[in-house]
Amino acid sequence: MKNTANKSSFKTSVKNKALATPDANAVGERVATQIIDKATDTHALLNEVDRIEVESTEYKTLVVTSRPQVALTSEQDGFTTAPVLNNGQRYVGVSGLFGKIYAQALLTDEIVNDAKIDLESEVVRLTGDDFRNLLVAELLHGDESRSNGIQRLRGILQARIDKPNAFSEALKPDSERHQDYYQVVKTGLSGSFGANSAAIRSYFVSLKKSLPTKYKRMAKWYMNADVFEALEQVVDSNGQSLLIHCGRSPYSLEESFMMLGHPIVIIDQMNGEGANETPVMFGDLRSAIKVLDLRGEGSYFTVDQMTVKGANIVYVDSRYGEIMQANDAIRVALQAG
């Protein structure tokens, strides 16, 4: 964890010593670590994916696109059929993409000296919340653009489904689609999952069926609250709801729901319904994508008491990345004909 320019910390106050410490470097590293951990561990989407530390922004890995061919052969006795080479595995390289998130807040001496709250905890809580929200927005909706030095990530519901090109690559089957894109599955009706309850249920059954079996054990449905409430109204001719209420976990205050045998996760920042919108994802996100945390040089924290007289400027930043792992591990609903 990098921590430079931490020459001074907040003034020591009898009433509040939250950010005052003899070791400014230690408090800077601790606060930065707490903010980053809070930002990546307390959100529905971020709880569904793995976070891994990498050494460089040039991080790359290999994924298997074709497995070795296996076939029956004869016993080899040195005289009859000789062994014949068949196709081996094939790999393709995928690379991570990094963006940078920062926050800069000004706290006057009066706030530091007179506050009746734990300012360190407040910095962690408020900054962590907004870091988290911005990171989730990038993971979902980043368009991979770079302007004025700002690099946006490749969002699952934007760049990763080829939205700028009318989903051209994302509409291809797994065997033909480029490794950097997930598959979208059309609903058959613009702006809707189907014309009636039977059609809606049929669509989601087909969407579920299209996911490779190896991912179904851990697969979940992802949507925002508005889409969830709309699907909650879908019932068949026997009065059976598409969504099944499973009660409340003893370890959580949240109600638990299932759809077609798989849990539902509510993510507020996902798209709503509409023409060419992508309001639902289904699959194993942990297998599909990884959040990259740059080890050692990834986070920075400082307190500046010099630039503005009588005030402390708290600055913190972090560099986050994302990388595709398995482009067939999720399916994205596309409300299009």
Salt bridges, closest charged atoms under 4 A:
ASP37 OD1 - ARG51 NH1 3.37
GLU48 OE1 - LYS220 NZ 3.15
ASP50 OD1 - ARG286 NH1 2.72
ASP50 OD2 - LYS290 NZ 3.90
GLU53 OE1 - ARG295 NE 3.03
GLU55 OE2 - ARG295 NH1 2.35
ASP109 OD2 - LYS11 NZ 3.04
GLU120 OE1 - ARG30 NH2 2.65
GLU122 OE2 - ARG125 NE 3.07
ASP129 OD1 - ARG132 NH2 3.88
GLU138 OE2 - ARG152 NH2 2.72
ASP143 OD2 - ARG152 NH1 3.94
GLU169 OE1 - LYS172 NZ 3.04
ASP174 OD1 - ARG177 NH2 2.74
ASP174 OD2 - ARG331 NH2 2.76
ASP180 OD1 - ARG160 NH1 3.43
ASP180 OD2 - HIS178 ND1 3.90
GLU255 OE1 - HIS245 NE2 2.63
GLU255 OE2 - ARG248 NH2 2.91
ASP293 OD2 - ARG51 NH2 2.48
ASP317 OD2 - LYS100 NZ 3.57
GLU322 OE2 - ARG154 NE 2.56
GLU322 OE1 - ARG160 NH2 2.85
